Amino acid sequence: METKYIKGVGEKRAKLLAKDLGINDVRELLYYFPYRYVDRSKFYRIADFDGEMPMVQVRGRFVRFAEEGEGAKRRRVGLFNDGRSIMEVVWFSGLKYIAESVVCGVEYVLFGKPSFYRGAYSMVHPEIERADAGRAPTGFRGTYTLSENARHSNFTQKSLSGIVANALETKYFQEFPETLPSEVTTALHLMPVRDAIRNMHFPQNTRDLQAARERFKFEELFYIELNILRYARRRSASIRGHVFGRIGHYFNTFYNNVLPFPLTEAQKRVLREIRGDMRHGRQMNRLLQGDVGCGKTLVAFMAMLMALDNGYQAAIMAPTEILAQQHYETLSAWCAPLGIKCARLTGSTRTKPRRDIDAALRDGSLQILVGTHALLEEKVVFANLGIAIIDEQHRFGVAQRAKMWNKGETPPHVLVMTATPIPRTLAMTVYGDLEVSVIDELPPGRKPVETWLRYDENRGEVDRLIASQLRQGRQIYMVYPLVHQNDKLNLKSLEKDLEYVREKYPHYTVVCVHGQLKAAEKDYQMQQFVSGEAQIMVATTVIEVGVNVPNASVMVIENAERFGLSQLHQLRGRVGRGADRSFCVLMSKYKIAAETRKRLTVMTQTTDGFLVSEADMQMRGPGDMEGTMQSGLPFKLQVANLARDGQILTRARQEAEAILAANPQLVAAEPAADATPDSQPDPAYRLSEEGLATLRREMRLRFDGQTDWSLIS
C-alpha cells in the first residue's frame, strides 16, 4: 500500500517520506520506529530544568511575541510563562505559520529540549499543541529520526506521529500478517506483530515497550541469521570440494623433523577442524582468528601440506608486498628441507621470473605460490589449486576473494585469516556464512606486552625507556596520526617530529614510512628496519599489519586518543614478537573525555585481543569497528544492537539453525549425508505450510535483490 493513501499524507508528503526518510510504502512506515522515548505523562517546571535534560514537556501561556533579525537570520521569539518562571521559545523557520496559529493567552503544552544560554533557559522549535481542559498526554512519546529538509518543510515529530497513528487505523494494518511462524512466536512467547508495532510507536508503559522491542530485536536478528545460514547450507550442499583423504610425506616429515616449536593445543584443535573440512568432499570456507603472534601462519602452512600430500597446489594471498615477502621468506625456510618448490608473485615481479612462475604453475611443478592481488589476475593459471589462504582478509573485497574460486574447475578450499579479533556477535553476522576457528593461545615463551598510558607531562620517562632499549640493541616504533602538520588539529605529525627524533638519537639510524611514499621507497625504508640496519622507525599506521621484527621491543603511539581500540591492539602487536620484555606506550593529552580515558585504560588492563574487540564494540558500536570490515555492516539494524544483544542473537541463530535442519525445503538441497541423528532438532520445529509461507514472504521482502531467491522458491 502506498503512503499517499494514508490520511494526512497525499502526493507531496509521500514524496518527502520516500526521499528524505526512505519510507516508500506503509509497511516501511510501520517499521520506522522511534529511536528514543519520553514519558509524556510527566510535566516539568522551567525552574526544574537542567542542562543535561533530553526532551521535556511544560504547560503554560505565551505572554509576548516579537520578530528579531533580518533575512536569513530572522526569527520569531515568544516569552512563555509556566505560572512561575519565564523562558524564551525561538523559531527560525515556519514563522508565518507560527504567527498565525500560536497566540498569547491560550494554554499550550510545549515539548522540546531545554537549552541554557546567557543565564536563562530556552526552547528552539518545540512541538506545540493546545492544552485541552482536563486532558493530559499519557504514555510514552517516541522521537523519530527526521532529516533537516523535513524539518525545514515544517514536517515535525508530531506530523510523523500523526501519520503513523492514521496508518494504524487502516484496513491494511488490521490485516497485517504475522511476520514470524506461529511455532516460533508461541515457543518464545513473543508479542504478536500488530501489538508489537502499536507498542513500538505508542507504548502506554515500559513493560509493553520492552516486550515489543524484544520481539523486534529477535525478528531482525532471526531473519539475518536465517538468510546467512540458508545461503551457507545451500553452498555447502551444492559446491563440491577437493577430497584430501590422506596425511602423507610432507605433513608428517614437517611435523616430526622440521616443526620449529611444539604446537599449542589451540593450534592442534584448529588443524583438526581444517582436516575435518577437507576430507569430506565439501568446499572448506573457514575463518581463522587469532591474535598477533599466535601461530596462524604455521597452521596455514600445515593446511597447505595436506593439499600437497594429495597432489594439489596451494596459494597464500597477502594485502601488501611487504607482508607477501615476509610470508615467502618464512614459508621458503620451511619448504627447503621438504624439497617443496615455492615462489613469490607480486605486481613488481619482473617479466622473466613471471613467465617462469606461470609455466611452473601450469605444469604443476610449482607447489606453493605466495603473492598479493597479482594472484587474482586471469593469466595466473594453476594446474590444480587445492587450497587458497587469504591473510588479513578484511583488506580484500568479497568480489576479489571470490576470484580465487575460479582458479580451477573445482573451487579450492578457502581459509581466510585475520589478526583483528572479531567480537563473537559480529562474527555470527558479518561472517556468519563461514565456519570459525580461533587460536586463543600464544606459543610458549612469549611475554605479554606491557602497556603504559602516559601523558605529555611524562615525556621524560618515555624518552628514558627508549634510550635504555636502544642501548640493549632493541628497535623502536614511533607511530603518528598525521603525516603533515595541520594547524586546525592539535596533533603530533610525523613530518614535524622526524628531525627532532634524529637529533635526539644521533647515534642511531631513523627511517620513515607512511602511505604517501612511493612503493619502492616505502619498501626500502621498511627493509632497513626489518634487517636491523635502522633502529628507529617513525611511521603512520601503514605498519599496523605485516611487519614482523622480533627485535622491536617498544611501540610509542602519539595521540593514542585518536585511534580505535582495535587499531591500537593491532599496532601493539608489532612488538612482543620475540622472547624479550616489550612495551607499548600510549601517549595522550591529559585533557581528554572520560569515555576516551576509559577506552585507553582498557588497553593497559588486557592484552587479550578478543576482550579488546568486545570493549571496542561496546563503546563505539558495531558499525564503526576499524579493521574489521571495509564499509560497516552489510545490513541495517533498526532495533537490535550487536554490542548489547548478544544473548538474543545467539537465540535467534539457534532458532534459525533448528528451523533449517527440520525444514530442508528452505534450501536447494537436502542436509549433508554425514549429518547425525543427534544433530537434528526437536520435531516441533517442523513448520506448517503457513509457517513456511511466512518465512518465504519475509525473506523476499527483507533481502530481495541481495540474494538468489530461486534457492528457496
LINSUL-V157858 format. One record per backbone hydrogen bond with DSSP energy under -0.5 kcal/mol. CO is the residue of the C=O (numbers start at 1). NH is the residue of the N-H. E is the energy in kcal/mol with one decimal. If there is no record, write none. Layout:
BEGIN
co->CO nh->NH e->E
co->CO nh->NH e->E
END
This chain:
BEGIN
co->1 nh->26 e->-2.5
co->2 nh->5 e->-1.2
co->3 nh->6 e->-2.0
co->4 nh->10 e->-0.8
co->6 nh->9 e->-1.9
co->6 nh->10 e->-0.5
co->9 nh->13 e->-0.8
co->10 nh->14 e->-2.0
co->11 nh->15 e->-2.0
co->12 nh->16 e->-1.7
co->13 nh->17 e->-2.9
co->14 nh->18 e->-2.0
co->15 nh->19 e->-2.8
co->16 nh->20 e->-2.7
co->16 nh->21 e->-0.7
co->17 nh->21 e->-1.1
co->17 nh->23 e->-2.4
co->18 nh->22 e->-0.7
co->22 nh->24 e->-0.8
co->25 nh->29 e->-1.7
co->26 nh->30 e->-2.7
co->27 nh->31 e->-1.7
co->29 nh->32 e->-1.5
co->31 nh->33 e->-1.5
co->36 nh->143 e->-3.0
co->38 nh->40 e->-0.8
co->38 nh->141 e->-3.0
co->39 nh->42 e->-1.0
co->45 nh->48 e->-1.7
co->46 nh->49 e->-1.5
co->50 nh->53 e->-1.7
co->54 nh->114 e->-0.7
co->56 nh->112 e->-2.4
co->57 nh->44 e->-2.6
co->58 nh->110 e->-2.8
co->60 nh->108 e->-3.1
co->61 nh->81 e->-3.1
co->62 nh->105 e->-1.8
co->64 nh->79 e->-2.5
co->66 nh->77 e->-3.2
co->68 nh->75 e->-2.4
co->70 nh->73 e->-1.9
co->71 nh->74 e->-1.7
co->75 nh->68 e->-2.6
co->76 nh->91 e->-2.4
co->77 nh->66 e->-2.1
co->78 nh->80 e->-0.6
co->78 nh->89 e->-2.6
co->79 nh->63 e->-2.8
co->79 nh->64 e->-0.8
co->80 nh->82 e->-0.5
co->80 nh->87 e->-2.1
co->81 nh->61 e->-2.4
co->85 nh->82 e->-2.2
co->87 nh->80 e->-3.1
co->88 nh->123 e->-1.9
co->89 nh->78 e->-2.9
co->90 nh->125 e->-2.9
co->91 nh->76 e->-2.4
co->94 nh->98 e->-2.2
co->95 nh->99 e->-2.6
co->96 nh->100 e->-1.7
co->97 nh->101 e->-1.9
co->98 nh->102 e->-2.5
co->101 nh->103 e->-0.6
co->103 nh->106 e->-0.7
co->106 nh->62 e->-0.6
co->107 nh->131 e->-2.3
co->108 nh->60 e->-2.2
co->108 nh->110 e->-0.5
co->109 nh->129 e->-1.6
co->110 nh->58 e->-2.1
co->111 nh->127 e->-3.1
co->112 nh->56 e->-2.9
co->112 nh->114 e->-0.6
co->113 nh->124 e->-0.5
co->115 nh->117 e->-0.6
co->115 nh->122 e->-2.2
co->117 nh->120 e->-1.1
co->120 nh->117 e->-3.1
co->121 nh->88 e->-1.3
co->122 nh->115 e->-2.9
co->123 nh->90 e->-2.8
co->123 nh->125 e->-0.5
co->127 nh->111 e->-2.3
co->129 nh->109 e->-3.0
co->130 nh->132 e->-1.0
co->132 nh->135 e->-2.0
co->134 nh->136 e->-0.5
co->139 nh->40 e->-2.2
co->140 nh->142 e->-0.5
co->141 nh->38 e->-2.3
co->142 nh->144 e->-0.5
co->143 nh->35 e->-2.7
co->143 nh->36 e->-1.0
co->144 nh->146 e->-0.6
co->147 nh->151 e->-1.9
co->148 nh->152 e->-2.5
co->149 nh->153 e->-1.3
co->150 nh->155 e->-2.7
co->151 nh->154 e->-1.8
co->154 nh->156 e->-0.8
co->156 nh->160 e->-2.3
co->157 nh->161 e->-2.7
co->158 nh->162 e->-2.3
co->159 nh->163 e->-2.0
co->160 nh->164 e->-2.5
co->161 nh->165 e->-2.3
co->162 nh->166 e->-2.1
co->163 nh->167 e->-2.2
co->164 nh->168 e->-1.8
co->166 nh->169 e->-1.1
co->167 nh->170 e->-1.3
co->170 nh->174 e->-1.9
co->171 nh->175 e->-1.6
co->173 nh->176 e->-1.7
co->181 nh->184 e->-1.1
co->181 nh->185 e->-2.0
co->182 nh->186 e->-2.4
co->183 nh->187 e->-1.6
co->184 nh->188 e->-2.3
co->185 nh->189 e->-0.5
co->185 nh->190 e->-2.1
co->186 nh->189 e->-0.6
co->192 nh->196 e->-2.5
co->193 nh->197 e->-2.7
co->194 nh->198 e->-2.2
co->195 nh->199 e->-2.2
co->196 nh->200 e->-1.7
co->197 nh->201 e->-1.6
co->198 nh->202 e->-3.1
co->201 nh->142 e->-0.6
co->203 nh->140 e->-2.6
co->205 nh->209 e->-1.9
co->206 nh->210 e->-2.5
co->207 nh->211 e->-2.1
co->208 nh->212 e->-2.2
co->209 nh->213 e->-2.5
co->210 nh->214 e->-2.5
co->211 nh->215 e->-1.7
co->212 nh->216 e->-2.2
co->213 nh->217 e->-2.5
co->214 nh->218 e->-2.1
co->215 nh->219 e->-2.4
co->216 nh->220 e->-2.5
co->217 nh->221 e->-2.2
co->218 nh->222 e->-3.1
co->219 nh->223 e->-2.1
co->220 nh->224 e->-1.7
co->221 nh->225 e->-2.6
co->222 nh->226 e->-2.8
co->223 nh->227 e->-2.2
co->224 nh->228 e->-2.3
co->225 nh->229 e->-3.0
co->226 nh->230 e->-2.4
co->227 nh->231 e->-2.1
co->228 nh->232 e->-2.4
co->229 nh->233 e->-2.8
co->230 nh->234 e->-2.3
co->231 nh->235 e->-2.5
co->232 nh->236 e->-2.7
co->233 nh->237 e->-2.4
co->234 nh->238 e->-2.0
co->235 nh->239 e->-2.8
co->238 nh->240 e->-0.8
co->239 nh->283 e->-1.5
co->242 nh->244 e->-0.7
co->243 nh->245 e->-1.1
co->246 nh->248 e->-0.6
co->248 nh->252 e->-2.5
co->249 nh->253 e->-2.8
co->250 nh->254 e->-2.3
co->251 nh->255 e->-2.7
co->252 nh->256 e->-2.4
co->253 nh->257 e->-2.7
co->253 nh->258 e->-0.7
co->254 nh->258 e->-1.4
co->254 nh->259 e->-2.6
co->264 nh->268 e->-2.2
co->265 nh->269 e->-2.3
co->266 nh->270 e->-2.2
co->267 nh->271 e->-2.3
co->268 nh->272 e->-2.0
co->269 nh->273 e->-1.9
co->270 nh->274 e->-2.5
co->271 nh->275 e->-2.6
co->272 nh->276 e->-2.3
co->273 nh->277 e->-1.7
co->274 nh->278 e->-2.0
co->275 nh->279 e->-0.6
co->276 nh->279 e->-0.6
co->277 nh->280 e->-0.7
co->277 nh->282 e->-0.6
co->278 nh->244 e->-3.3
co->281 nh->241 e->-2.1
co->284 nh->414 e->-2.7
co->285 nh->435 e->-2.0
co->286 nh->288 e->-0.5
co->286 nh->416 e->-2.7
co->287 nh->289 e->-0.6
co->287 nh->437 e->-3.2
co->288 nh->418 e->-2.1
co->289 nh->439 e->-2.7
co->291 nh->294 e->-1.8
co->293 nh->443 e->-0.7
co->295 nh->299 e->-1.6
co->296 nh->300 e->-2.7
co->297 nh->301 e->-2.4
co->298 nh->302 e->-2.2
co->299 nh->303 e->-1.9
co->300 nh->304 e->-2.0
co->301 nh->305 e->-2.0
co->302 nh->306 e->-1.2
co->303 nh->307 e->-1.3
co->304 nh->308 e->-2.5
co->305 nh->309 e->-2.5
co->306 nh->310 e->-0.6
co->307 nh->310 e->-1.1
co->307 nh->312 e->-2.4
co->308 nh->311 e->-1.8
co->313 nh->386 e->-2.8
co->313 nh->387 e->-1.1
co->314 nh->369 e->-2.0
co->315 nh->389 e->-2.8
co->316 nh->371 e->-2.3
co->317 nh->391 e->-2.9
co->320 nh->324 e->-2.3
co->321 nh->325 e->-2.6
co->322 nh->326 e->-2.2
co->323 nh->327 e->-2.5
co->324 nh->328 e->-2.5
co->325 nh->329 e->-2.5
co->326 nh->330 e->-2.3
co->327 nh->331 e->-3.1
co->328 nh->332 e->-2.6
co->329 nh->333 e->-1.6
co->330 nh->334 e->-1.4
co->331 nh->335 e->-2.6
co->332 nh->336 e->-2.2
co->333 nh->337 e->-0.6
co->335 nh->338 e->-1.2
co->335 nh->339 e->-0.9
co->335 nh->340 e->-1.8
co->336 nh->339 e->-1.2
co->340 nh->342 e->-0.5
co->341 nh->367 e->-1.2
co->341 nh->368 e->-1.9
co->343 nh->370 e->-2.8
co->345 nh->372 e->-1.3
co->346 nh->349 e->-1.4
co->350 nh->354 e->-2.1
co->351 nh->355 e->-2.4
co->352 nh->356 e->-2.0
co->353 nh->357 e->-2.4
co->354 nh->358 e->-2.8
co->355 nh->359 e->-2.3
co->356 nh->360 e->-2.3
co->357 nh->361 e->-2.5
co->358 nh->362 e->-2.2
co->359 nh->363 e->-2.0
co->360 nh->364 e->-0.7
co->360 nh->365 e->-0.7
co->360 nh->366 e->-1.9
co->361 nh->364 e->-0.5
co->361 nh->383 e->-1.4
co->365 nh->367 e->-0.7
co->367 nh->314 e->-2.6
co->368 nh->343 e->-2.0
co->369 nh->316 e->-2.3
co->370 nh->345 e->-2.8
co->371 nh->318 e->-2.8
co->372 nh->375 e->-2.1
co->373 nh->376 e->-2.2
co->374 nh->377 e->-1.3
co->377 nh->380 e->-1.7
co->379 nh->381 e->-1.0
co->384 nh->313 e->-2.7
co->386 nh->413 e->-2.6
co->387 nh->315 e->-1.9
co->388 nh->415 e->-2.3
co->389 nh->317 e->-3.1
co->389 nh->391 e->-0.6
co->390 nh->417 e->-3.2
co->392 nh->395 e->-2.4
co->393 nh->396 e->-1.9
co->397 nh->401 e->-2.4
co->398 nh->402 e->-2.4
co->399 nh->403 e->-1.0
co->400 nh->403 e->-0.6
co->400 nh->404 e->-0.5
co->401 nh->404 e->-1.3
co->402 nh->405 e->-1.5
co->402 nh->406 e->-0.5
co->403 nh->406 e->-1.1
co->404 nh->407 e->-1.3
co->407 nh->385 e->-0.6
co->409 nh->411 e->-0.5
co->413 nh->388 e->-3.2
co->414 nh->286 e->-2.2
co->415 nh->390 e->-2.4
co->416 nh->288 e->-3.4
co->417 nh->393 e->-2.3
co->418 nh->290 e->-1.4
co->419 nh->421 e->-0.9
co->421 nh->423 e->-0.5
co->423 nh->427 e->-2.6
co->424 nh->428 e->-1.9
co->425 nh->429 e->-0.6
co->426 nh->429 e->-0.9
co->426 nh->430 e->-2.3
co->426 nh->431 e->-0.8
co->427 nh->431 e->-0.5
co->429 nh->432 e->-1.1
co->431 nh->434 e->-1.8
co->435 nh->287 e->-3.5
co->437 nh->289 e->-3.0
co->438 nh->440 e->-0.8
co->439 nh->291 e->-0.7
co->443 nh->446 e->-1.5
co->450 nh->452 e->-0.5
co->450 nh->584 e->-2.9
co->452 nh->454 e->-0.6
co->452 nh->586 e->-3.3
co->454 nh->588 e->-1.9
co->455 nh->458 e->-2.8
co->456 nh->459 e->-1.5
co->458 nh->461 e->-0.7
co->458 nh->462 e->-1.5
co->459 nh->463 e->-2.6
co->460 nh->464 e->-2.0
co->461 nh->465 e->-1.6
co->462 nh->466 e->-2.4
co->463 nh->467 e->-2.5
co->464 nh->468 e->-2.3
co->465 nh->469 e->-2.3
co->466 nh->470 e->-2.4
co->467 nh->471 e->-2.1
co->468 nh->472 e->-1.2
co->469 nh->474 e->-2.6
co->470 nh->473 e->-1.8
co->475 nh->553 e->-2.2
co->475 nh->554 e->-1.2
co->476 nh->537 e->-2.8
co->477 nh->556 e->-2.5
co->478 nh->539 e->-2.9
co->479 nh->558 e->-2.8
co->482 nh->494 e->-2.7
co->483 nh->495 e->-2.8
co->486 nh->489 e->-1.2
co->488 nh->490 e->-0.5
co->489 nh->491 e->-2.1
co->492 nh->482 e->-0.8
co->493 nh->497 e->-1.9
co->494 nh->498 e->-1.8
co->495 nh->499 e->-0.6
co->496 nh->500 e->-0.5
co->497 nh->501 e->-2.6
co->498 nh->502 e->-2.1
co->499 nh->503 e->-2.5
co->500 nh->504 e->-2.2
co->501 nh->505 e->-2.0
co->503 nh->506 e->-0.6
co->505 nh->508 e->-1.5
co->509 nh->535 e->-1.8
co->509 nh->536 e->-2.0
co->511 nh->538 e->-3.0
co->513 nh->540 e->-1.3
co->514 nh->517 e->-1.5
co->518 nh->522 e->-2.8
co->519 nh->523 e->-2.6
co->520 nh->524 e->-2.1
co->521 nh->525 e->-2.6
co->522 nh->526 e->-2.5
co->523 nh->527 e->-2.7
co->524 nh->528 e->-1.7
co->525 nh->529 e->-1.4
co->526 nh->530 e->-2.7
co->527 nh->531 e->-2.5
co->528 nh->532 e->-0.6
co->528 nh->533 e->-1.2
co->528 nh->534 e->-1.9
co->529 nh->532 e->-0.7
co->535 nh->476 e->-2.7
co->536 nh->511 e->-2.7
co->536 nh->538 e->-0.5
co->537 nh->478 e->-2.7
co->537 nh->539 e->-0.6
co->538 nh->513 e->-2.2
co->539 nh->480 e->-2.4
co->540 nh->543 e->-1.3
co->541 nh->544 e->-2.2
co->542 nh->545 e->-0.5
co->546 nh->548 e->-0.6
co->547 nh->549 e->-0.7
co->549 nh->552 e->-2.2
co->551 nh->475 e->-1.5
co->552 nh->576 e->-0.9
co->553 nh->583 e->-3.3
co->554 nh->477 e->-2.8
co->555 nh->557 e->-0.5
co->555 nh->585 e->-3.2
co->556 nh->479 e->-3.1
co->556 nh->558 e->-0.6
co->557 nh->560 e->-0.7
co->557 nh->587 e->-2.4
co->559 nh->562 e->-2.4
co->560 nh->563 e->-1.8
co->564 nh->568 e->-2.4
co->565 nh->569 e->-2.6
co->566 nh->570 e->-2.0
co->567 nh->571 e->-2.4
co->568 nh->572 e->-2.6
co->569 nh->573 e->-1.5
co->571 nh->574 e->-1.9
co->572 nh->575 e->-1.7
co->578 nh->447 e->-0.5
co->582 nh->450 e->-2.5
co->583 nh->555 e->-2.1
co->584 nh->452 e->-2.8
co->584 nh->586 e->-0.6
co->585 nh->557 e->-2.8
co->585 nh->587 e->-0.8
co->586 nh->454 e->-2.5
co->587 nh->560 e->-3.1
co->588 nh->456 e->-1.0
co->590 nh->592 e->-1.4
co->593 nh->597 e->-2.4
co->594 nh->598 e->-2.2
co->595 nh->599 e->-1.9
co->596 nh->600 e->-2.3
co->597 nh->601 e->-2.2
co->598 nh->602 e->-1.5
co->599 nh->603 e->-0.9
co->600 nh->604 e->-0.9
co->601 nh->605 e->-0.9
co->602 nh->605 e->-0.9
co->602 nh->606 e->-1.2
co->607 nh->609 e->-0.7
co->608 nh->612 e->-2.2
co->609 nh->613 e->-2.5
co->610 nh->614 e->-2.1
co->611 nh->615 e->-2.2
co->612 nh->616 e->-2.5
co->613 nh->617 e->-2.3
co->614 nh->618 e->-2.3
co->615 nh->619 e->-2.1
co->616 nh->620 e->-2.8
co->617 nh->621 e->-2.1
co->621 nh->624 e->-1.1
co->622 nh->625 e->-0.7
co->624 nh->626 e->-0.9
co->625 nh->628 e->-1.4
co->625 nh->629 e->-0.9
co->632 nh->631 e->-0.6
co->635 nh->637 e->-0.5
co->636 nh->638 e->-0.5
co->641 nh->644 e->-1.1
co->641 nh->645 e->-2.9
co->645 nh->649 e->-2.4
co->646 nh->650 e->-2.4
co->647 nh->651 e->-2.1
co->648 nh->652 e->-2.7
co->649 nh->653 e->-2.5
co->650 nh->654 e->-2.2
co->651 nh->655 e->-2.5
co->652 nh->656 e->-2.4
co->653 nh->657 e->-2.7
co->654 nh->658 e->-2.4
co->655 nh->659 e->-2.4
co->656 nh->660 e->-2.4
co->657 nh->661 e->-2.2
co->658 nh->662 e->-1.9
co->659 nh->663 e->-1.6
co->663 nh->666 e->-2.0
co->664 nh->667 e->-2.0
co->672 nh->675 e->-1.7
co->676 nh->679 e->-1.5
co->677 nh->680 e->-1.4
co->682 nh->685 e->-2.3
co->683 nh->686 e->-2.2
co->685 nh->687 e->-0.9
co->688 nh->692 e->-2.5
co->689 nh->693 e->-2.4
co->690 nh->694 e->-2.0
co->691 nh->695 e->-2.1
co->692 nh->696 e->-2.4
co->693 nh->697 e->-2.5
co->694 nh->698 e->-2.5
co->695 nh->699 e->-2.5
co->696 nh->700 e->-2.1
co->697 nh->701 e->-2.2
co->698 nh->702 e->-2.5
co->699 nh->703 e->-2.3
co->700 nh->704 e->-1.6
co->703 nh->706 e->-2.4
co->703 nh->707 e->-0.7
co->707 nh->705 e->-0.5
co->707 nh->709 e->-1.3
co->708 nh->711 e->-1.7
co->709 nh->712 e->-1.4
co->709 nh->713 e->-0.5
END
